[in-house]
């Protein structure tokens, strides 16, 4: 199944675009737009609107355009689209339609919801009951689905929840070892083929092995529920750790500490890149501080999960009106061409994370609404790091801004080169 967008009115009459996978389509006058209207339609903004396609689902998001986007004649900020909808930007009108394959029927275009199951936390659970109920709301016909748990494991307590699923501390029944189990969030009712494709991607990612990467032990599917089993990391993620630190002290994180936290993550990413793997979602919430006695070891979690998740219909539609964590660390090319993210994208995200550690603020003064934040990432340069905090060595400032370059070819040739530049500046700092 594909989604077709055809220009039915305006200077580009007859042009059409097909979407077969999960992707974004930007319309505007800026060079980064997929469909550039240029001077032929002066009423279109630099970035006018974006369409997120994940057939058969499709969503429109107006990017705070000057003249607005019309959906079937009505000014619209965001909406889920359907077959036959008409979109207008300036003097250009598009018609959206669904294109079925020979073996598909109209019933296949109906997007079904995947009812989440309430996990069975078993005897001795430390989970707060109300919290479980809020996280796993059952629709009436699925009320009999309570008590589900991954085969071979007993869930003990809820650790946390993210965009891609909920993580639990669990006990492996075979040997009583404690592990982390992530129950993957499925936005829509997915096909067996989608679930198998996801598990194949996960099996490939099990090849990633590094002391600064959380070990992925296995992936599985039971009763149409997907789950991942990972090494249990005892410790907070970087986002939690810095938040707790701020509550205790107003002093900024020492510059050397910030750099030392990111260096092992860069080392892990370089090893993965050398083997052909890209993380795609490097951010503070995915960096964990593993406690080892009195020491901590930074480790990178969710390796490759973003690709496996977004390559299928599991993720559903992710663009909303609310700014979420990933976007603040996302490289521009991941917005325009997410399916072909490269090692340079991880370099950008790691640099954005280091910027945040050093400055206590993000690369841009992000506004709360996603449309504006998307435009900031795509069109605006980061706020100069030296202006965020005094005393950061020029070598570190230069390295971070190079890794944050809009164009991938202007970043370091590899993440190893970025690491070497930071390490050299750190050594000079320690001698001063």
BALO-836439 format. One record per residue (C-alpha): residue number from 1; z, y, x; residue in one letter. Coordinates in steps of 0.1 Angstrom, whole numbers, plus 5000, padded with zeros to 4 digits. Example, Ala and Ser with C-alpha at 12.3 -4.5 7.8 and 13.67 -1.06 7.14 Angstrom:
// BALO-836439
<rec pos="1" pz="5078" py="4955" px="5123" code="A"/>
<rec pos="2" pz="5071" py="4989" px="5137" code="S"/>
//
This chain:
// BALO-836439
<rec pos="1" pz="5000" py="5000" px="5000" code="X"/>
<rec pos="2" pz="4991" py="5035" px="5012" code="X"/>
<rec pos="3" pz="4997" py="5071" px="5001" code="X"/>
<rec pos="4" pz="4966" py="5093" px="4999" code="X"/>
<rec pos="5" pz="4967" py="5131" px="5000" code="X"/>
<rec pos="6" pz="4934" py="5148" px="4991" code="X"/>
<rec pos="7" pz="4926" py="5185" px="4991" code="X"/>
<rec pos="8" pz="4912" py="5192" px="4957" code="X"/>
<rec pos="9" pz="4910" py="5230" px="4959" code="X"/>
<rec pos="10" pz="4908" py="5255" px="4987" code="X"/>
<rec pos="11" pz="4889" py="5261" px="5019" code="X"/>
<rec pos="12" pz="4894" py="5225" px="5031" code="X"/>
<rec pos="13" pz="4881" py="5209" px="4999" code="X"/>
<rec pos="14" pz="4876" py="5171" px="5002" code="X"/>
<rec pos="15" pz="4897" py="5165" px="5033" code="X"/>
<rec pos="16" pz="4921" py="5136" px="5029" code="X"/>
<rec pos="17" pz="4949" py="5118" px="5047" code="X"/>
<rec pos="18" pz="4963" py="5083" px="5044" code="X"/>
<rec pos="19" pz="4999" py="5072" px="5051" code="X"/>
<rec pos="20" pz="5006" py="5035" px="5055" code="X"/>
<rec pos="21" pz="5039" py="5037" px="5073" code="X"/>
<rec pos="22" pz="5071" py="5058" px="5074" code="X"/>
<rec pos="23" pz="5060" py="5092" px="5087" code="X"/>
<rec pos="24" pz="5062" py="5129" px="5083" code="X"/>
<rec pos="25" pz="5032" py="5152" px="5075" code="X"/>
<rec pos="26" pz="5036" py="5189" px="5083" code="X"/>
<rec pos="27" pz="5014" py="5215" px="5066" code="X"/>
<rec pos="28" pz="5011" py="5251" px="5079" code="X"/>
<rec pos="29" pz="4995" py="5274" px="5104" code="X"/>
<rec pos="30" pz="5016" py="5265" px="5135" code="X"/>
<rec pos="31" pz="5001" py="5243" px="5163" code="X"/>
<rec pos="32" pz="5026" py="5216" px="5156" code="X"/>
<rec pos="33" pz="5014" py="5212" px="5120" code="X"/>
<rec pos="34" pz="4994" py="5180" px="5112" code="X"/>
<rec pos="35" pz="4972" py="5199" px="5088" code="X"/>
<rec pos="36" pz="4966" py="5234" px="5102" code="X"/>
<rec pos="37" pz="4951" py="5258" px="5077" code="X"/>
<rec pos="38" pz="4948" py="5287" px="5102" code="X"/>
<rec pos="39" pz="4932" py="5319" px="5090" code="X"/>
<rec pos="40" pz="4913" py="5302" px="5061" code="X"/>
<rec pos="41" pz="4944" py="5304" px="5039" code="X"/>
<rec pos="42" pz="4965" py="5334" px="5049" code="X"/>
<rec pos="43" pz="4991" py="5327" px="5022" code="X"/>
<rec pos="44" pz="5004" py="5296" px="5040" code="X"/>
<rec pos="45" pz="5034" py="5299" px="5063" code="X"/>
<rec pos="46" pz="5036" py="5288" px="5099" code="X"/>
<rec pos="47" pz="5054" py="5257" px="5087" code="X"/>
<rec pos="48" pz="5050" py="5256" px="5049" code="X"/>
<rec pos="49" pz="5060" py="5221" px="5037" code="X"/>
<rec pos="50" pz="5066" py="5186" px="5050" code="X"/>
<rec pos="51" pz="5059" py="5153" px="5032" code="X"/>
<rec pos="52" pz="5079" py="5123" px="5041" code="X"/>
<rec pos="53" pz="5060" py="5091" px="5033" code="X"/>
<rec pos="54" pz="5074" py="5056" px="5032" code="X"/>
<rec pos="55" pz="5051" py="5038" px="5008" code="X"/>
<rec pos="56" pz="5055" py="5037" px="4979" code="X"/>
<rec pos="57" pz="5082" py="5063" px="4982" code="X"/>
<rec pos="58" pz="5072" py="5099" px="4990" code="X"/>
<rec pos="59" pz="5092" py="5132" px="4992" code="X"/>
<rec pos="60" pz="5083" py="5169" px="4994" code="X"/>
<rec pos="61" pz="5104" py="5194" px="5013" code="X"/>
<rec pos="62" pz="5094" py="5231" px="5013" code="X"/>
<rec pos="63" pz="5102" py="5246" px="5047" code="X"/>
<rec pos="64" pz="5115" py="5280" px="5034" code="X"/>
<rec pos="65" pz="5078" py="5291" px="5031" code="X"/>
<rec pos="66" pz="5072" py="5328" px="5023" code="X"/>
<rec pos="67" pz="5052" py="5321" px="4991" code="X"/>
<rec pos="68" pz="5068" py="5288" px="4981" code="X"/>
<rec pos="69" pz="5053" py="5254" px="4973" code="X"/>
<rec pos="70" pz="5042" py="5245" px="4938" code="X"/>
<rec pos="71" pz="5046" py="5210" px="4924" code="X"/>
<rec pos="72" pz="5025" py="5206" px="4893" code="X"/>
<rec pos="73" pz="5026" py="5243" px="4888" code="X"/>
<rec pos="74" pz="5064" py="5248" px="4894" code="X"/>
<rec pos="75" pz="5080" py="5263" px="4925" code="X"/>
<rec pos="76" pz="5099" py="5234" px="4941" code="X"/>
<rec pos="77" pz="5122" py="5232" px="4971" code="X"/>
<rec pos="78" pz="5124" py="5194" px="4973" code="X"/>
<rec pos="79" pz="5113" py="5165" px="4950" code="X"/>
<rec pos="80" pz="5104" py="5129" px="4951" code="X"/>
<rec pos="81" pz="5067" py="5126" px="4944" code="X"/>
<rec pos="82" pz="5047" py="5102" px="4922" code="X"/>
<rec pos="83" pz="5011" py="5091" px="4917" code="X"/>
<rec pos="84" pz="4989" py="5120" px="4904" code="X"/>
<rec pos="85" pz="5012" py="5149" px="4915" code="X"/>
<rec pos="86" pz="4995" py="5182" px="4925" code="X"/>
<rec pos="87" pz="5009" py="5202" px="4954" code="X"/>
<rec pos="88" pz="4999" py="5238" px="4961" code="X"/>
<rec pos="89" pz="5005" py="5259" px="4992" code="X"/>
<rec pos="90" pz="4988" py="5292" px="4992" code="X"/>
<rec pos="91" pz="4952" py="5287" px="4979" code="X"/>
<rec pos="92" pz="4951" py="5251" px="4989" code="X"/>
<rec pos="93" pz="4959" py="5223" px="4963" code="X"/>
<rec pos="94" pz="4965" py="5186" px="4972" code="X"/>
<rec pos="95" pz="4965" py="5156" px="4949" code="X"/>
<rec pos="96" pz="4988" py="5127" px="4958" code="X"/>
<rec pos="97" pz="4978" py="5091" px="4948" code="X"/>
<rec pos="98" pz="4989" py="5056" px="4956" code="X"/>
<rec pos="99" pz="4963" py="5032" px="4971" code="X"/>
<rec pos="100" pz="4969" py="4995" px="4963" code="X"/>
<rec pos="101" pz="4958" py="4966" px="4984" code="X"/>
<rec pos="102" pz="4938" py="4939" px="4966" code="X"/>
<rec pos="103" pz="4969" py="4916" px="4963" code="X"/>
<rec pos="104" pz="4992" py="4944" px="4950" code="X"/>
<rec pos="105" pz="4998" py="4954" px="4914" code="X"/>
<rec pos="106" pz="5012" py="4986" px="4898" code="X"/>
<rec pos="107" pz="5046" py="4969" px="4896" code="X"/>
<rec pos="108" pz="5047" py="4971" px="4934" code="X"/>
<rec pos="109" pz="5048" py="5008" px="4932" code="X"/>
<rec pos="110" pz="5081" py="5009" px="4915" code="X"/>
<rec pos="111" pz="5108" py="5017" px="4940" code="X"/>
<rec pos="112" pz="5138" py="4995" px="4932" code="X"/>
<rec pos="113" pz="5173" py="5003" px="4944" code="X"/>
<rec pos="114" pz="5192" py="4978" px="4966" code="X"/>
<rec pos="115" pz="5226" py="4974" px="4950" code="X"/>
<rec pos="116" pz="5253" py="4975" px="4978" code="X"/>
<rec pos="117" pz="5279" py="4947" px="4978" code="X"/>
<rec pos="118" pz="5316" py="4951" px="4982" code="X"/>
<rec pos="119" pz="5326" py="4933" px="5013" code="X"/>
<rec pos="120" pz="5353" py="4906" px="5013" code="X"/>
<rec pos="121" pz="5378" py="4919" px="5038" code="X"/>
<rec pos="122" pz="5398" py="4887" px="5036" code="X"/>
<rec pos="123" pz="5435" py="4881" px="5041" code="X"/>
<rec pos="124" pz="5454" py="4905" px="5063" code="X"/>
<rec pos="125" pz="5429" py="4933" px="5057" code="X"/>
<rec pos="126" pz="5439" py="4967" px="5069" code="X"/>
<rec pos="127" pz="5413" py="4984" px="5048" code="X"/>
<rec pos="128" pz="5424" py="5011" px="5023" code="X"/>
<rec pos="129" pz="5412" py="4998" px="4989" code="X"/>
<rec pos="130" pz="5402" py="5032" px="4975" code="X"/>
<rec pos="131" pz="5381" py="5039" px="5005" code="X"/>
<rec pos="132" pz="5362" py="5006" px="5000" code="X"/>
<rec pos="133" pz="5356" py="5014" px="4964" code="X"/>
<rec pos="134" pz="5342" py="5048" px="4972" code="X"/>
<rec pos="135" pz="5319" py="5034" px="4998" code="X"/>
<rec pos="136" pz="5306" py="5005" px="4978" code="X"/>
<rec pos="137" pz="5300" py="5015" px="4942" code="X"/>
<rec pos="138" pz="5286" py="4987" px="4921" code="X"/>
<rec pos="139" pz="5262" py="4991" px="4893" code="X"/>
<rec pos="140" pz="5273" py="4971" px="4862" code="X"/>
<rec pos="141" pz="5249" py="4942" px="4865" code="X"/>
<rec pos="142" pz="5260" py="4936" px="4901" code="X"/>
<rec pos="143" pz="5297" py="4934" px="4893" code="X"/>
<rec pos="144" pz="5297" py="4897" px="4901" code="X"/>
<rec pos="145" pz="5285" py="4904" px="4937" code="X"/>
<rec pos="146" pz="5320" py="4912" px="4950" code="X"/>
<rec pos="147" pz="5334" py="4891" px="4978" code="X"/>
<rec pos="148" pz="5302" py="4890" px="5000" code="X"/>
<rec pos="149" pz="5307" py="4885" px="5037" code="X"/>
<rec pos="150" pz="5284" py="4875" px="5066" code="X"/>
<rec pos="151" pz="5284" py="4838" px="5071" code="X"/>
<rec pos="152" pz="5305" py="4828" px="5101" code="X"/>
<rec pos="153" pz="5326" py="4859" px="5101" code="X"/>
<rec pos="154" pz="5356" py="4874" px="5084" code="X"/>
<rec pos="155" pz="5357" py="4912" px="5079" code="X"/>
<rec pos="156" pz="5390" py="4926" px="5088" code="X"/>
<rec pos="157" pz="5388" py="4964" px="5085" code="X"/>
<rec pos="158" pz="5363" py="4992" px="5081" code="X"/>
<rec pos="159" pz="5356" py="5011" px="5114" code="X"/>
<rec pos="160" pz="5331" py="5037" px="5102" code="X"/>
<rec pos="161" pz="5299" py="5045" px="5084" code="X"/>
<rec pos="162" pz="5267" py="5061" px="5094" code="X"/>
<rec pos="163" pz="5232" py="5067" px="5080" code="X"/>
<rec pos="164" pz="5221" py="5031" px="5088" code="X"/>
<rec pos="165" pz="5251" py="5011" px="5077" code="X"/>
<rec pos="166" pz="5288" py="5005" px="5077" code="X"/>
<rec pos="167" pz="5306" py="4989" px="5106" code="X"/>
<rec pos="168" pz="5336" py="4966" px="5103" code="X"/>
<rec pos="169" pz="5360" py="4949" px="5127" code="X"/>
<rec pos="170" pz="5355" py="4912" px="5122" code="X"/>
<rec pos="171" pz="5367" py="4878" px="5134" code="X"/>
<rec pos="172" pz="5341" py="4852" px="5144" code="X"/>
<rec pos="173" pz="5353" py="4820" px="5127" code="X"/>
<rec pos="174" pz="5339" py="4797" px="5154" code="X"/>
<rec pos="175" pz="5362" py="4810" px="5182" code="X"/>
<rec pos="176" pz="5384" py="4837" px="5166" code="X"/>
<rec pos="177" pz="5368" py="4864" px="5188" code="X"/>
<rec pos="178" pz="5369" py="4899" px="5174" code="X"/>
<rec pos="179" pz="5335" py="4916" px="5171" code="X"/>
<rec pos="180" pz="5319" py="4945" px="5153" code="X"/>
<rec pos="181" pz="5297" py="4937" px="5123" code="X"/>
<rec pos="182" pz="5273" py="4963" px="5109" code="X"/>
<rec pos="183" pz="5261" py="4958" px="5073" code="X"/>
<rec pos="184" pz="5228" py="4975" px="5072" code="X"/>
<rec pos="185" pz="5222" py="5000" px="5045" code="X"/>
<rec pos="186" pz="5191" py="4992" px="5025" code="X"/>
<rec pos="187" pz="5179" py="5022" px="5005" code="X"/>
<rec pos="188" pz="5155" py="5002" px="4984" code="X"/>
<rec pos="189" pz="5151" py="4966" px="4973" code="X"/>
<rec pos="190" pz="5131" py="4953" px="5002" code="X"/>
<rec pos="191" pz="5108" py="4923" px="5006" code="X"/>
<rec pos="192" pz="5115" py="4892" px="5027" code="X"/>
<rec pos="193" pz="5087" py="4904" px="5050" code="X"/>
<rec pos="194" pz="5105" py="4937" px="5056" code="X"/>
<rec pos="195" pz="5137" py="4919" px="5063" code="X"/>
<rec pos="196" pz="5121" py="4895" px="5087" code="X"/>
<rec pos="197" pz="5103" py="4924" px="5105" code="X"/>
<rec pos="198" pz="5136" py="4941" px="5110" code="X"/>
<rec pos="199" pz="5152" py="4910" px="5124" code="X"/>
<rec pos="200" pz="5123" py="4905" px="5148" code="X"/>
<rec pos="201" pz="5128" py="4940" px="5161" code="X"/>
<rec pos="202" pz="5165" py="4933" px="5165" code="X"/>
<rec pos="203" pz="5158" py="4901" px="5184" code="X"/>
<rec pos="204" pz="5137" py="4920" px="5209" code="X"/>
<rec pos="205" pz="5165" py="4946" px="5213" code="X"/>
<rec pos="206" pz="5189" py="4918" px="5223" code="X"/>
<rec pos="207" pz="5171" py="4918" px="5257" code="X"/>
<rec pos="208" pz="5186" py="4951" px="5265" code="X"/>
<rec pos="209" pz="5215" py="4943" px="5288" code="X"/>
<rec pos="210" pz="5235" py="4970" px="5307" code="X"/>
<rec pos="211" pz="5272" py="4977" px="5313" code="X"/>
<rec pos="212" pz="5268" py="5011" px="5296" code="X"/>
<rec pos="213" pz="5251" py="4997" px="5265" code="X"/>
<rec pos="214" pz="5270" py="4981" px="5236" code="X"/>
<rec pos="215" pz="5259" py="4944" px="5236" code="X"/>
<rec pos="216" pz="5240" py="4933" px="5205" code="X"/>
<rec pos="217" pz="5250" py="4896" px="5199" code="X"/>
<rec pos="218" pz="5229" py="4887" px="5169" code="X"/>
<rec pos="219" pz="5213" py="4898" px="5137" code="X"/>
<rec pos="220" pz="5211" py="4879" px="5105" code="X"/>
<rec pos="221" pz="5203" py="4879" px="5068" code="X"/>
<rec pos="222" pz="5223" py="4863" px="5040" code="X"/>
<rec pos="223" pz="5219" py="4868" px="5002" code="X"/>
<rec pos="224" pz="5193" py="4895" px="5010" code="X"/>
<rec pos="225" pz="5219" py="4915" px="5030" code="X"/>
<rec pos="226" pz="5211" py="4923" px="5066" code="X"/>
<rec pos="227" pz="5239" py="4924" px="5092" code="X"/>
<rec pos="228" pz="5242" py="4929" px="5130" code="X"/>
<rec pos="229" pz="5270" py="4915" px="5152" code="X"/>
<rec pos="230" pz="5279" py="4936" px="5182" code="X"/>
<rec pos="231" pz="5305" py="4937" px="5210" code="X"/>
<rec pos="232" pz="5336" py="4954" px="5197" code="X"/>
<rec pos="233" pz="5343" py="4986" px="5215" code="X"/>
<rec pos="234" pz="5379" py="4997" px="5215" code="X"/>
<rec pos="235" pz="5377" py="5035" px="5216" code="X"/>
<rec pos="236" pz="5364" py="5066" px="5199" code="X"/>
<rec pos="237" pz="5329" py="5079" px="5200" code="X"/>
<rec pos="238" pz="5322" py="5111" px="5219" code="X"/>
<rec pos="239" pz="5322" py="5131" px="5187" code="X"/>
<rec pos="240" pz="5356" py="5119" px="5176" code="X"/>
<rec pos="241" pz="5370" py="5122" px="5211" code="X"/>
<rec pos="242" pz="5359" py="5159" px="5216" code="X"/>
<rec pos="243" pz="5372" py="5168" px="5181" code="X"/>
<rec pos="244" pz="5406" py="5153" px="5189" code="X"/>
<rec pos="245" pz="5406" py="5171" px="5222" code="X"/>
<rec pos="246" pz="5399" py="5205" px="5206" code="X"/>
<rec pos="247" pz="5429" py="5200" px="5183" code="X"/>
<rec pos="248" pz="5452" py="5197" px="5213" code="X"/>
<rec pos="249" pz="5436" py="5223" px="5236" code="X"/>
<rec pos="250" pz="5415" py="5254" px="5233" code="X"/>
<rec pos="251" pz="5402" py="5250" px="5268" code="X"/>
<rec pos="252" pz="5366" py="5239" px="5271" code="X"/>
<rec pos="253" pz="5358" py="5205" px="5286" code="X"/>
<rec pos="254" pz="5357" py="5207" px="5324" code="X"/>
<rec pos="255" pz="5321" py="5210" px="5336" code="X"/>
<rec pos="256" pz="5324" py="5180" px="5359" code="X"/>
<rec pos="257" pz="5339" py="5159" px="5331" code="X"/>
<rec pos="258" pz="5310" py="5167" px="5308" code="X"/>
<rec pos="259" pz="5284" py="5157" px="5334" code="X"/>
<rec pos="260" pz="5303" py="5126" px="5344" code="X"/>
<rec pos="261" pz="5304" py="5114" px="5308" code="X"/>
<rec pos="262" pz="5266" py="5117" px="5305" code="X"/>
<rec pos="263" pz="5255" py="5103" px="5339" code="X"/>
<rec pos="264" pz="5262" py="5066" px="5331" code="X"/>
<rec pos="265" pz="5244" py="5070" px="5297" code="X"/>
<rec pos="266" pz="5213" py="5083" px="5317" code="X"/>
<rec pos="267" pz="5216" py="5053" px="5340" code="X"/>
<rec pos="268" pz="5216" py="5030" px="5310" code="X"/>
<rec pos="269" pz="5186" py="5048" px="5294" code="X"/>
<rec pos="270" pz="5167" py="5046" px="5326" code="X"/>
<rec pos="271" pz="5172" py="5008" px="5329" code="X"/>
<rec pos="272" pz="5161" py="5004" px="5292" code="X"/>
<rec pos="273" pz="5131" py="5026" px="5297" code="X"/>
<rec pos="274" pz="5120" py="5006" px="5328" code="X"/>
<rec pos="275" pz="5120" py="4975" px="5306" code="X"/>
<rec pos="276" pz="5100" py="4993" px="5279" code="X"/>
<rec pos="277" pz="5127" py="5002" px="5254" code="X"/>
<rec pos="278" pz="5135" py="5036" px="5238" code="X"/>
<rec pos="279" pz="5167" py="5043" px="5220" code="X"/>
<rec pos="280" pz="5155" py="5071" px="5196" code="X"/>
<rec pos="281" pz="5189" py="5082" px="5184" code="X"/>
<rec pos="282" pz="5210" py="5094" px="5214" code="X"/>
<rec pos="283" pz="5238" py="5116" px="5201" code="X"/>
<rec pos="284" pz="5276" py="5119" px="5205" code="X"/>
<rec pos="285" pz="5283" py="5097" px="5176" code="X"/>
<rec pos="286" pz="5264" py="5068" px="5193" code="X"/>
<rec pos="287" pz="5283" py="5072" px="5227" code="X"/>
<rec pos="288" pz="5315" py="5053" px="5227" code="X"/>
<rec pos="289" pz="5344" py="5056" px="5252" code="X"/>
<rec pos="290" pz="5354" py="5021" px="5259" code="X"/>
<rec pos="291" pz="5390" py="5018" px="5270" code="X"/>
<rec pos="292" pz="5396" py="4997" px="5301" code="X"/>
<rec pos="293" pz="5432" py="5000" px="5310" code="X"/>
<rec pos="294" pz="5438" py="5037" px="5319" code="X"/>
<rec pos="295" pz="5401" py="5042" px="5325" code="X"/>
<rec pos="296" pz="5372" py="5048" px="5300" code="X"/>
<rec pos="297" pz="5336" py="5036" px="5302" code="X"/>
<rec pos="298" pz="5310" py="5054" px="5282" code="X"/>
<rec pos="299" pz="5287" py="5030" px="5264" code="X"/>
<rec pos="300" pz="5257" py="5037" px="5242" code="X"/>
<rec pos="301" pz="5256" py="5020" px="5208" code="X"/>
<rec pos="302" pz="5229" py="5013" px="5182" code="X"/>
<rec pos="303" pz="5202" py="5007" px="5208" code="X"/>
<rec pos="304" pz="5168" py="5004" px="5192" code="X"/>
<rec pos="305" pz="5183" py="5002" px="5157" code="X"/>
<rec pos="306" pz="5166" py="5035" px="5147" code="X"/>
<rec pos="307" pz="5131" py="5020" px="5154" code="X"/>
<rec pos="308" pz="5139" py="4987" px="5136" code="X"/>
<rec pos="309" pz="5153" py="5006" px="5106" code="X"/>
<rec pos="310" pz="5126" py="5032" px="5102" code="X"/>
<rec pos="311" pz="5097" py="5008" px="5108" code="X"/>
<rec pos="312" pz="5104" py="4992" px="5074" code="X"/>
<rec pos="313" pz="5113" py="5004" px="5040" code="X"/>
<rec pos="314" pz="5150" py="4998" px="5047" code="X"/>
<rec pos="315" pz="5156" py="5035" px="5055" code="X"/>
<rec pos="316" pz="5140" py="5048" px="5023" code="X"/>
<rec pos="317" pz="5135" py="5086" px="5025" code="X"/>
<rec pos="318" pz="5157" py="5104" px="5049" code="X"/>
<rec pos="319" pz="5147" py="5141" px="5046" code="X"/>
<rec pos="320" pz="5172" py="5159" px="5023" code="X"/>
<rec pos="321" pz="5184" py="5194" px="5018" code="X"/>
<rec pos="322" pz="5215" py="5186" px="5039" code="X"/>
<rec pos="323" pz="5216" py="5189" px="5077" code="X"/>
<rec pos="324" pz="5228" py="5156" px="5093" code="X"/>
<rec pos="325" pz="5239" py="5149" px="5128" code="X"/>
<rec pos="326" pz="5208" py="5133" px="5142" code="X"/>
<rec pos="327" pz="5185" py="5163" px="5137" code="X"/>
<rec pos="328" pz="5207" py="5185" px="5160" code="X"/>
<rec pos="329" pz="5198" py="5162" px="5189" code="X"/>
<rec pos="330" pz="5163" py="5152" px="5179" code="X"/>
<rec pos="331" pz="5133" py="5160" px="5201" code="X"/>
<rec pos="332" pz="5105" py="5180" px="5184" code="X"/>
<rec pos="333" pz="5080" py="5151" px="5188" code="X"/>
<rec pos="334" pz="5103" py="5128" px="5168" code="X"/>
<rec pos="335" pz="5098" py="5151" px="5138" code="X"/>
<rec pos="336" pz="5061" py="5153" px="5142" code="X"/>
<rec pos="337" pz="5054" py="5117" px="5154" code="X"/>
<rec pos="338" pz="5086" py="5096" px="5151" code="X"/>
<rec pos="339" pz="5068" py="5062" px="5152" code="X"/>
<rec pos="340" pz="5056" py="5068" px="5188" code="X"/>
<rec pos="341" pz="5088" py="5082" px="5203" code="X"/>
<rec pos="342" pz="5087" py="5079" px="5241" code="X"/>
<rec pos="343" pz="5114" py="5079" px="5269" code="X"/>
<rec pos="344" pz="5110" py="5117" px="5271" code="X"/>
<rec pos="345" pz="5125" py="5118" px="5236" code="X"/>
<rec pos="346" pz="5157" py="5101" px="5248" code="X"/>
<rec pos="347" pz="5158" py="5126" px="5277" code="X"/>
<rec pos="348" pz="5157" py="5155" px="5253" code="X"/>
<rec pos="349" pz="5185" py="5140" px="5231" code="X"/>
<rec pos="350" pz="5207" py="5132" px="5261" code="X"/>
<rec pos="351" pz="5202" py="5168" px="5273" code="X"/>
<rec pos="352" pz="5211" py="5182" px="5239" code="X"/>
<rec pos="353" pz="5243" py="5160" px="5240" code="X"/>
<rec pos="354" pz="5252" py="5173" px="5274" code="X"/>
<rec pos="355" pz="5245" py="5209" px="5262" code="X"/>
<rec pos="356" pz="5269" py="5203" px="5234" code="X"/>
<rec pos="357" pz="5296" py="5189" px="5257" code="X"/>
<rec pos="358" pz="5293" py="5219" px="5281" code="X"/>
<rec pos="359" pz="5290" py="5247" px="5255" code="X"/>
<rec pos="360" pz="5310" py="5232" px="5226" code="X"/>
<rec pos="361" pz="5280" py="5243" px="5205" code="X"/>
<rec pos="362" pz="5245" py="5230" px="5197" code="X"/>
<rec pos="363" pz="5212" py="5239" px="5213" code="X"/>
<rec pos="364" pz="5203" py="5262" px="5184" code="X"/>
<rec pos="365" pz="5224" py="5281" px="5160" code="X"/>
<rec pos="366" pz="5215" py="5257" px="5133" code="X"/>
<rec pos="367" pz="5215" py="5268" px="5097" code="X"/>
<rec pos="368" pz="5230" py="5244" px="5071" code="X"/>
<rec pos="369" pz="5197" py="5237" px="5053" code="X"/>
<rec pos="370" pz="5173" py="5210" px="5067" code="X"/>
<rec pos="371" pz="5141" py="5231" px="5062" code="X"/>
<rec pos="372" pz="5153" py="5259" px="5084" code="X"/>
<rec pos="373" pz="5168" py="5235" px="5110" code="X"/>
<rec pos="374" pz="5135" py="5216" px="5112" code="X"/>
<rec pos="375" pz="5117" py="5248" px="5119" code="X"/>
<rec pos="376" pz="5142" py="5258" px="5146" code="X"/>
<rec pos="377" pz="5137" py="5225" px="5165" code="X"/>
<rec pos="378" pz="5099" py="5228" px="5162" code="X"/>
<rec pos="379" pz="5094" py="5265" px="5168" code="X"/>
<rec pos="380" pz="5124" py="5281" px="5186" code="X"/>
<rec pos="381" pz="5136" py="5277" px="5221" code="X"/>
<rec pos="382" pz="5173" py="5266" px="5227" code="X"/>
<rec pos="383" pz="5199" py="5293" px="5230" code="X"/>
<rec pos="384" pz="5203" py="5299" px="5268" code="X"/>
<rec pos="385" pz="5231" py="5276" px="5280" code="X"/>
<rec pos="386" pz="5244" py="5302" px="5305" code="X"/>
<rec pos="387" pz="5250" py="5326" px="5276" code="X"/>
<rec pos="388" pz="5271" py="5300" px="5257" code="X"/>
<rec pos="389" pz="5296" py="5295" px="5286" code="X"/>
<rec pos="390" pz="5302" py="5313" px="5319" code="X"/>
<rec pos="391" pz="5305" py="5294" px="5351" code="X"/>
<rec pos="392" pz="5281" py="5265" px="5346" code="X"/>
<rec pos="393" pz="5263" py="5260" px="5379" code="X"/>
<rec pos="394" pz="5227" py="5272" px="5378" code="X"/>
<rec pos="395" pz="5214" py="5238" px="5389" code="X"/>
<rec pos="396" pz="5229" py="5222" px="5358" code="X"/>
<rec pos="397" pz="5216" py="5250" px="5335" code="X"/>
<rec pos="398" pz="5181" py="5246" px="5349" code="X"/>
<rec pos="399" pz="5182" py="5208" px="5346" code="X"/>
<rec pos="400" pz="5194" py="5208" px="5310" code="X"/>
<rec pos="401" pz="5168" py="5234" px="5299" code="X"/>
<rec pos="402" pz="5140" py="5215" px="5316" code="X"/>
<rec pos="403" pz="5150" py="5183" px="5298" code="X"/>
<rec pos="404" pz="5150" py="5203" px="5265" code="X"/>
<rec pos="405" pz="5114" py="5216" px="5270" code="X"/>
<rec pos="406" pz="5094" py="5216" px="5238" code="X"/>
<rec pos="407" pz="5065" py="5198" px="5255" code="X"/>
<rec pos="408" pz="5072" py="5164" px="5269" code="X"/>
<rec pos="409" pz="5050" py="5170" px="5300" code="X"/>
<rec pos="410" pz="5073" py="5199" px="5309" code="X"/>
<rec pos="411" pz="5104" py="5177" px="5310" code="X"/>
<rec pos="412" pz="5115" py="5156" px="5340" code="X"/>
<rec pos="413" pz="5090" py="5128" px="5348" code="X"/>
<rec pos="414" pz="5117" py="5103" px="5340" code="X"/>
<rec pos="415" pz="5153" py="5103" px="5329" code="X"/>
<rec pos="416" pz="5162" py="5091" px="5364" code="X"/>
<rec pos="417" pz="5149" py="5124" px="5378" code="X"/>
<rec pos="418" pz="5171" py="5143" px="5352" code="X"/>
<rec pos="419" pz="5201" py="5122" px="5364" code="X"/>
<rec pos="420" pz="5194" py="5130" px="5401" code="X"/>
<rec pos="421" pz="5192" py="5167" px="5394" code="X"/>
<rec pos="422" pz="5225" py="5166" px="5376" code="X"/>
<rec pos="423" pz="5242" py="5145" px="5402" code="X"/>
<rec pos="424" pz="5230" py="5168" px="5430" code="X"/>
<rec pos="425" pz="5245" py="5198" px="5412" code="X"/>
<rec pos="426" pz="5277" py="5179" px="5405" code="X"/>
<rec pos="427" pz="5281" py="5171" px="5442" code="X"/>
<rec pos="428" pz="5277" py="5208" px="5451" code="X"/>
<rec pos="429" pz="5302" py="5217" px="5424" code="X"/>
<rec pos="430" pz="5328" py="5192" px="5438" code="X"/>
<rec pos="431" pz="5324" py="5207" px="5473" code="X"/>
<rec pos="432" pz="5328" py="5243" px="5461" code="X"/>
//
